[in-house]
Amino acid sequence: MESEEPRPQTFVERVLALLEEHFPWLGSGDDEPVSGADTINEVVDLYQSLLRERDKDHGSGGDSGA
């Protein structure tokens, strides 16, 4: 019997998971009001986490000029 190892998440899968985590209303279909300030804070947090993830994947800890 062949054991299947779980494949690592792709970058796109990680981004989608982060979007679902930070912005649960995106795919909900509900028309609930969303605070603009909260959304901006979430976008900034998401951006920072994506930068950390990118730097970790590339083994770089410095600024890449982004």
Sequence and secondary structure as in RCSB ss.txt:
>XXXX:A:sequence
MESEEPRPQTFVERVLALLEEHFPWLGSGDDEPVSGADTINEVVDLYQSLLRERDKDHGSGGDSGA
>XXXX:A:secstr
          HHHHHHHHHHHH TTTTT       HHHHHHHHHHHHHHHHHHHHHHHT  S    
